[in-house]
Amino acid sequence: MRKSRFIEAQIIGMIKEQEAGMPTAEVCRRHGLSTATFYKLKAKYGGMD
Protein backbone atom coordinates (compact mmCIF):
# COMPACT_ATOMS: atom_id res chain seq x y z
CA MET A 1 0.00 0.00 0.00
CA ARG A 2 1.24 3.48 -0.89
CA LYS A 3 2.24 5.78 1.96
CA SER A 4 0.12 8.92 2.38
CA ARG A 5 1.83 12.23 1.75
CA PHE A 6 0.06 13.66 4.81
CA ILE A 7 0.68 12.58 8.37
CA GLU A 8 -2.29 11.74 10.57
CA ALA A 9 -2.09 15.05 12.46
CA GLN A 10 -2.26 17.02 9.19
CA ILE A 11 -5.31 15.07 8.03
CA ILE A 12 -7.10 15.65 11.33
CA GLY A 13 -6.21 19.35 11.10
CA MET A 14 -7.75 19.57 7.61
CA ILE A 15 -10.93 17.91 8.84
CA LYS A 16 -11.14 20.33 11.78
CA GLU A 17 -10.72 23.31 9.42
CA GLN A 18 -13.64 22.06 7.35
CA GLU A 19 -15.80 21.36 10.41
CA ALA A 20 -15.05 24.87 11.74
CA GLY A 21 -16.82 26.33 8.71
CA MET A 22 -14.21 26.63 5.98
CA PRO A 23 -15.61 25.46 2.63
CA THR A 24 -14.39 22.02 1.57
CA ALA A 25 -13.13 23.38 -1.75
CA GLU A 26 -10.98 25.95 0.08
CA VAL A 27 -9.48 23.32 2.42
CA CYS A 28 -8.65 21.13 -0.59
CA ARG A 29 -7.12 24.02 -2.54
CA ARG A 30 -4.91 25.04 0.41
CA HIS A 31 -3.59 21.53 0.92
CA GLY A 32 -3.43 20.41 -2.72
CA LEU A 33 -5.86 17.51 -2.79
CA SER A 34 -9.11 16.71 -4.54
CA THR A 35 -12.48 16.84 -2.82
CA ALA A 36 -12.88 13.10 -3.41
CA THR A 37 -9.61 12.41 -1.59
CA PHE A 38 -10.65 14.74 1.22
CA TYR A 39 -13.93 12.88 1.76
CA LYS A 40 -12.13 9.51 1.71
CA LEU A 41 -9.72 10.77 4.37
CA LYS A 42 -12.61 12.24 6.37
CA ALA A 43 -14.40 8.87 6.30
CA LYS A 44 -11.23 7.17 7.55
CA TYR A 45 -10.03 9.73 10.13
CA GLY A 46 -13.21 11.69 10.91
CA GLY A 47 -13.84 10.12 14.31
CA MET A 48 -10.31 10.77 15.57
CA ASP A 49 -9.45 13.84 17.62
PDB file of N, CA, C and O in Angstrom:
ATOM      1  N   MET A   1       0.832  -1.179   0.000  1.00  0.00           N
ATOM      2  CA  MET A   1       0.000   0.000   0.000  1.00  0.00           C
ATOM      3  C   MET A   1       0.880   1.247   0.000  1.00  0.00           C
ATOM      4  O   MET A   1       1.904   1.294   0.681  1.00  0.00           O
ATOM      5  N   ARG A   2       0.473   2.251  -0.765  1.00  0.00           N
ATOM      6  CA  ARG A   2       1.239   3.480  -0.885  1.00  0.00           C
ATOM      7  C   ARG A   2       1.121   4.319   0.383  1.00  0.00           C
ATOM      8  O   ARG A   2       0.051   4.406   0.985  1.00  0.00           O
ATOM      9  N   LYS A   3       2.219   4.928   0.774  1.00  0.00           N
ATOM     10  CA  LYS A   3       2.242   5.778   1.957  1.00  0.00           C
ATOM     11  C   LYS A   3       1.591   7.123   1.627  1.00  0.00           C
ATOM     12  O   LYS A   3       1.816   7.682   0.554  1.00  0.00           O
ATOM     13  N   SER A   4       0.787   7.633   2.553  1.00  0.00           N
ATOM     14  CA  SER A   4       0.123   8.919   2.379  1.00  0.00           C
ATOM     15  C   SER A   4       1.151  10.043   2.427  1.00  0.00           C
ATOM     16  O   SER A   4       2.157   9.940   3.129  1.00  0.00           O
ATOM     17  N   ARG A   5       0.901  11.113   1.684  1.00  0.00           N
ATOM     18  CA  ARG A   5       1.830  12.231   1.748  1.00  0.00           C
ATOM     19  C   ARG A   5       1.517  13.170   2.909  1.00  0.00           C
ATOM     20  O   ARG A   5       2.247  14.132   3.150  1.00  0.00           O
ATOM     21  N   PHE A   6       0.433  12.890   3.625  1.00  0.00           N
ATOM     22  CA  PHE A   6       0.063  13.659   4.808  1.00  0.00           C
ATOM     23  C   PHE A   6       0.167  12.775   6.041  1.00  0.00           C
ATOM     24  O   PHE A   6      -0.202  11.601   6.004  1.00  0.00           O
ATOM     25  N   ILE A   7       0.668  13.338   7.128  1.00  0.00           N
ATOM     26  CA  ILE A   7       0.679  12.578   8.375  1.00  0.00           C
ATOM     27  C   ILE A   7      -0.704  12.694   9.017  1.00  0.00           C
ATOM     28  O   ILE A   7      -1.495  13.571   8.672  1.00  0.00           O
ATOM     29  N   GLU A   8      -0.971  11.800   9.944  1.00  0.00           N
ATOM     30  CA  GLU A   8      -2.286  11.737  10.574  1.00  0.00           C
ATOM     31  C   GLU A   8      -2.703  13.081  11.182  1.00  0.00           C
ATOM     32  O   GLU A   8      -3.859  13.484  11.059  1.00  0.00           O
ATOM     33  N   ALA A   9      -1.782  13.762  11.825  1.00  0.00           N
ATOM     34  CA  ALA A   9      -2.092  15.049  12.458  1.00  0.00           C
ATOM     35  C   ALA A   9      -2.514  16.092  11.423  1.00  0.00           C
ATOM     36  O   ALA A   9      -3.399  16.904  11.694  1.00  0.00           O
ATOM     37  N   GLN A  10      -1.893  16.082  10.244  1.00  0.00           N
ATOM     38  CA  GLN A  10      -2.264  17.018   9.189  1.00  0.00           C
ATOM     39  C   GLN A  10      -3.676  16.734   8.687  1.00  0.00           C
ATOM     40  O   GLN A  10      -4.460  17.655   8.460  1.00  0.00           O
ATOM     41  N   ILE A  11      -3.992  15.462   8.516  1.00  0.00           N
ATOM     42  CA  ILE A  11      -5.313  15.072   8.029  1.00  0.00           C
ATOM     43  C   ILE A  11      -6.382  15.506   9.025  1.00  0.00           C
ATOM     44  O   ILE A  11      -7.408  16.063   8.635  1.00  0.00           O
ATOM     45  N   ILE A  12      -6.144  15.254  10.301  1.00  0.00           N
ATOM     46  CA  ILE A  12      -7.103  15.649  11.334  1.00  0.00           C
ATOM     47  C   ILE A  12      -7.253  17.169  11.360  1.00  0.00           C
ATOM     48  O   ILE A  12      -8.355  17.680  11.556  1.00  0.00           O
ATOM     49  N   GLY A  13      -6.161  17.886  11.165  1.00  0.00           N
ATOM     50  CA  GLY A  13      -6.214  19.350  11.098  1.00  0.00           C
ATOM     51  C   GLY A  13      -7.059  19.842   9.939  1.00  0.00           C
ATOM     52  O   GLY A  13      -7.820  20.797  10.089  1.00  0.00           O
ATOM     53  N   MET A  14      -6.934  19.200   8.781  1.00  0.00           N
ATOM     54  CA  MET A  14      -7.746  19.569   7.614  1.00  0.00           C
ATOM     55  C   MET A  14      -9.225  19.351   7.899  1.00  0.00           C
ATOM     56  O   MET A  14     -10.063  20.187   7.560  1.00  0.00           O
ATOM     57  N   ILE A  15      -9.537  18.224   8.521  1.00  0.00           N
ATOM     58  CA  ILE A  15     -10.931  17.906   8.839  1.00  0.00           C
ATOM     59  C   ILE A  15     -11.490  18.932   9.824  1.00  0.00           C
ATOM     60  O   ILE A  15     -12.637  19.357   9.692  1.00  0.00           O
ATOM     61  N   LYS A  16     -10.684  19.330  10.807  1.00  0.00           N
ATOM     62  CA  LYS A  16     -11.138  20.328  11.780  1.00  0.00           C
ATOM     63  C   LYS A  16     -11.370  21.682  11.122  1.00  0.00           C
ATOM     64  O   LYS A  16     -12.311  22.388  11.483  1.00  0.00           O
ATOM     65  N   GLU A  17     -10.523  22.057  10.157  1.00  0.00           N
ATOM     66  CA  GLU A  17     -10.724  23.308   9.418  1.00  0.00           C
ATOM     67  C   GLU A  17     -12.079  23.294   8.727  1.00  0.00           C
ATOM     68  O   GLU A  17     -12.827  24.271   8.782  1.00  0.00           O
ATOM     69  N   GLN A  18     -12.387  22.181   8.078  1.00  0.00           N
ATOM     70  CA  GLN A  18     -13.645  22.065   7.350  1.00  0.00           C
ATOM     71  C   GLN A  18     -14.830  22.076   8.306  1.00  0.00           C
ATOM     72  O   GLN A  18     -15.850  22.700   8.016  1.00  0.00           O
ATOM     73  N   GLU A  19     -14.710  21.398   9.433  1.00  0.00           N
ATOM     74  CA  GLU A  19     -15.797  21.357  10.410  1.00  0.00           C
ATOM     75  C   GLU A  19     -15.993  22.706  11.101  1.00  0.00           C
ATOM     76  O   GLU A  19     -17.080  22.986  11.607  1.00  0.00           O
ATOM     77  N   ALA A  20     -14.959  23.540  11.127  1.00  0.00           N
ATOM     78  CA  ALA A  20     -15.053  24.866  11.737  1.00  0.00           C
ATOM     79  C   ALA A  20     -15.748  25.869  10.821  1.00  0.00           C
ATOM     80  O   ALA A  20     -15.990  27.007  11.221  1.00  0.00           O
ATOM     81  N   GLY A  21     -16.068  25.457   9.601  1.00  0.00           N
ATOM     82  CA  GLY A  21     -16.820  26.334   8.715  1.00  0.00           C
ATOM     83  C   GLY A  21     -16.140  26.703   7.413  1.00  0.00           C
ATOM     84  O   GLY A  21     -16.760  27.333   6.557  1.00  0.00           O
ATOM     85  N   MET A  22     -14.884  26.328   7.239  1.00  0.00           N
ATOM     86  CA  MET A  22     -14.208  26.626   5.983  1.00  0.00           C
ATOM     87  C   MET A  22     -14.784  25.729   4.885  1.00  0.00           C
ATOM     88  O   MET A  22     -14.960  24.530   5.101  1.00  0.00           O
ATOM     89  N   PRO A  23     -15.079  26.294   3.715  1.00  0.00           N
ATOM     90  CA  PRO A  23     -15.610  25.462   2.628  1.00  0.00           C
ATOM     91  C   PRO A  23     -14.641  24.337   2.251  1.00  0.00           C
ATOM     92  O   PRO A  23     -13.423  24.515   2.260  1.00  0.00           O
ATOM     93  N   THR A  24     -15.206  23.193   1.924  1.00  0.00           N
ATOM     94  CA  THR A  24     -14.395  22.025   1.571  1.00  0.00           C
ATOM     95  C   THR A  24     -13.460  22.335   0.411  1.00  0.00           C
ATOM     96  O   THR A  24     -12.297  21.930   0.423  1.00  0.00           O
ATOM     97  N   ALA A  25     -13.960  23.048  -0.589  1.00  0.00           N
ATOM     98  CA  ALA A  25     -13.131  23.384  -1.753  1.00  0.00           C
ATOM     99  C   ALA A  25     -11.910  24.208  -1.341  1.00  0.00           C
ATOM    100  O   ALA A  25     -10.821  24.017  -1.882  1.00  0.00           O
ATOM    101  N   GLU A  26     -12.087  25.119  -0.389  1.00  0.00           N
ATOM    102  CA  GLU A  26     -10.976  25.952   0.079  1.00  0.00           C
ATOM    103  C   GLU A  26      -9.939  25.119   0.829  1.00  0.00           C
ATOM    104  O   GLU A  26      -8.738  25.301   0.633  1.00  0.00           O
ATOM    105  N   VAL A  27     -10.396  24.208   1.685  1.00  0.00           N
ATOM    106  CA  VAL A  27      -9.479  23.324   2.416  1.00  0.00           C
ATOM    107  C   VAL A  27      -8.658  22.513   1.415  1.00  0.00           C
ATOM    108  O   VAL A  27      -7.440  22.395   1.551  1.00  0.00           O
ATOM    109  N   CYS A  28      -9.330  21.958   0.416  1.00  0.00           N
ATOM    110  CA  CYS A  28      -8.650  21.133  -0.588  1.00  0.00           C
ATOM    111  C   CYS A  28      -7.644  21.948  -1.388  1.00  0.00           C
ATOM    112  O   CYS A  28      -6.539  21.478  -1.662  1.00  0.00           O
ATOM    113  N   ARG A  29      -8.022  23.164  -1.762  1.00  0.00           N
ATOM    114  CA  ARG A  29      -7.123  24.020  -2.538  1.00  0.00           C
ATOM    115  C   ARG A  29      -5.878  24.367  -1.725  1.00  0.00           C
ATOM    116  O   ARG A  29      -4.769  24.339  -2.257  1.00  0.00           O
ATOM    117  N   ARG A  30      -6.046  24.689  -0.451  1.00  0.00           N
ATOM    118  CA  ARG A  30      -4.905  25.045   0.405  1.00  0.00           C
ATOM    119  C   ARG A  30      -3.916  23.902   0.573  1.00  0.00           C
ATOM    120  O   ARG A  30      -2.706  24.119   0.646  1.00  0.00           O
ATOM    121  N   HIS A  31      -4.444  22.678   0.635  1.00  0.00           N
ATOM    122  CA  HIS A  31      -3.586  21.531   0.920  1.00  0.00           C
ATOM    123  C   HIS A  31      -3.241  20.710  -0.319  1.00  0.00           C
ATOM    124  O   HIS A  31      -2.475  19.750  -0.227  1.00  0.00           O
ATOM    125  N   GLY A  32      -3.793  21.070  -1.467  1.00  0.00           N
ATOM    126  CA  GLY A  32      -3.428  20.414  -2.719  1.00  0.00           C
ATOM    127  C   GLY A  32      -3.976  19.015  -2.895  1.00  0.00           C
ATOM    128  O   GLY A  32      -3.257  18.116  -3.331  1.00  0.00           O
ATOM    129  N   LEU A  33      -5.252  18.817  -2.559  1.00  0.00           N
ATOM    130  CA  LEU A  33      -5.857  17.510  -2.792  1.00  0.00           C
ATOM    131  C   LEU A  33      -7.257  17.692  -3.353  1.00  0.00           C
ATOM    132  O   LEU A  33      -7.847  18.767  -3.243  1.00  0.00           O
ATOM    133  N   SER A  34      -7.780  16.641  -3.951  1.00  0.00           N
ATOM    134  CA  SER A  34      -9.112  16.710  -4.543  1.00  0.00           C
ATOM    135  C   SER A  34     -10.171  16.556  -3.466  1.00  0.00           C
ATOM    136  O   SER A  34      -9.893  16.061  -2.374  1.00  0.00           O
ATOM    137  N   THR A  35     -11.389  16.986  -3.781  1.00  0.00           N
ATOM    138  CA  THR A  35     -12.477  16.840  -2.816  1.00  0.00           C
ATOM    139  C   THR A  35     -12.776  15.367  -2.562  1.00  0.00           C
ATOM    140  O   THR A  35     -13.122  14.989  -1.443  1.00  0.00           O
ATOM    141  N   ALA A  36     -12.645  14.535  -3.591  1.00  0.00           N
ATOM    142  CA  ALA A  36     -12.883  13.098  -3.412  1.00  0.00           C
ATOM    143  C   ALA A  36     -11.892  12.511  -2.410  1.00  0.00           C
ATOM    144  O   ALA A  36     -12.275  11.725  -1.543  1.00  0.00           O
ATOM    145  N   THR A  37     -10.628  12.888  -2.528  1.00  0.00           N
ATOM    146  CA  THR A  37      -9.610  12.415  -1.592  1.00  0.00           C
ATOM    147  C   THR A  37      -9.903  12.923  -0.189  1.00  0.00           C
ATOM    148  O   THR A  37      -9.752  12.190   0.788  1.00  0.00           O
ATOM    149  N   PHE A  38     -10.325  14.181  -0.091  1.00  0.00           N
ATOM    150  CA  PHE A  38     -10.651  14.740   1.223  1.00  0.00           C
ATOM    151  C   PHE A  38     -11.751  13.928   1.896  1.00  0.00           C
ATOM    152  O   PHE A  38     -11.636  13.581   3.072  1.00  0.00           O
ATOM    153  N   TYR A  39     -12.814  13.624   1.159  1.00  0.00           N
ATOM    154  CA  TYR A  39     -13.925  12.883   1.757  1.00  0.00           C
ATOM    155  C   TYR A  39     -13.537  11.445   2.113  1.00  0.00           C
ATOM    156  O   TYR A  39     -14.058  10.885   3.077  1.00  0.00           O
ATOM    157  N   LYS A  40     -12.630  10.848   1.345  1.00  0.00           N
ATOM    158  CA  LYS A  40     -12.128   9.512   1.708  1.00  0.00           C
ATOM    159  C   LYS A  40     -11.341   9.581   3.015  1.00  0.00           C
ATOM    160  O   LYS A  40     -11.502   8.729   3.889  1.00  0.00           O
ATOM    161  N   LEU A  41     -10.490  10.600   3.143  1.00  0.00           N
ATOM    162  CA  LEU A  41      -9.716  10.771   4.373  1.00  0.00           C
ATOM    163  C   LEU A  41     -10.632  11.089   5.550  1.00  0.00           C
ATOM    164  O   LEU A  41     -10.407  10.615   6.663  1.00  0.00           O
ATOM    165  N   LYS A  42     -11.667  11.895   5.299  1.00  0.00           N
ATOM    166  CA  LYS A  42     -12.607  12.236   6.366  1.00  0.00           C
ATOM    167  C   LYS A  42     -13.352  10.997   6.849  1.00  0.00           C
ATOM    168  O   LYS A  42     -13.597  10.846   8.046  1.00  0.00           O
ATOM    169  N   ALA A  43     -13.715  10.107   5.921  1.00  0.00           N
ATOM    170  CA  ALA A  43     -14.395   8.869   6.304  1.00  0.00           C
ATOM    171  C   ALA A  43     -13.481   7.991   7.155  1.00  0.00           C
ATOM    172  O   ALA A  43     -13.934   7.312   8.077  1.00  0.00           O
ATOM    173  N   LYS A  44     -12.187   8.014   6.832  1.00  0.00           N
ATOM    174  CA  LYS A  44     -11.234   7.169   7.551  1.00  0.00           C
ATOM    175  C   LYS A  44     -10.823   7.766   8.897  1.00  0.00           C
ATOM    176  O   LYS A  44     -10.730   7.044   9.890  1.00  0.00           O
ATOM    177  N   TYR A  45     -10.576   9.084   8.938  1.00  0.00           N
ATOM    178  CA  TYR A  45     -10.026   9.726  10.127  1.00  0.00           C
ATOM    179  C   TYR A  45     -11.014  10.644  10.843  1.00  0.00           C
ATOM    180  O   TYR A  45     -10.649  11.270  11.838  1.00  0.00           O
ATOM    181  N   GLY A  46     -12.239  10.741  10.369  1.00  0.00           N
ATOM    182  CA  GLY A  46     -13.210  11.691  10.907  1.00  0.00           C
ATOM    183  C   GLY A  46     -13.519  11.533  12.380  1.00  0.00           C
ATOM    184  O   GLY A  46     -13.773  12.532  13.053  1.00  0.00           O
ATOM    185  N   GLY A  47     -13.509  10.333  12.904  1.00  0.00           N
ATOM    186  CA  GLY A  47     -13.838  10.121  14.307  1.00  0.00           C
ATOM    187  C   GLY A  47     -12.681  10.339  15.259  1.00  0.00           C
ATOM    188  O   GLY A  47     -12.862  10.268  16.474  1.00  0.00           O
ATOM    189  N   MET A  48     -11.497  10.601  14.734  1.00  0.00           N
ATOM    190  CA  MET A  48     -10.310  10.770  15.575  1.00  0.00           C
ATOM    191  C   MET A  48     -10.141  12.235  15.963  1.00  0.00           C
ATOM    192  O   MET A  48     -10.403  13.131  15.160  1.00  0.00           O
ATOM    193  N   ASP A  49      -9.709  12.469  17.179  1.00  0.00           N
ATOM    194  CA  ASP A  49      -9.452  13.845  17.623  1.00  0.00           C
ATOM    195  C   ASP A  49      -8.089  13.976  18.225  1.00  0.00           C
ATOM    196  O   ASP A  49      -7.704  15.065  18.651  1.00  0.00           O
TER     197      ASP A  49
END
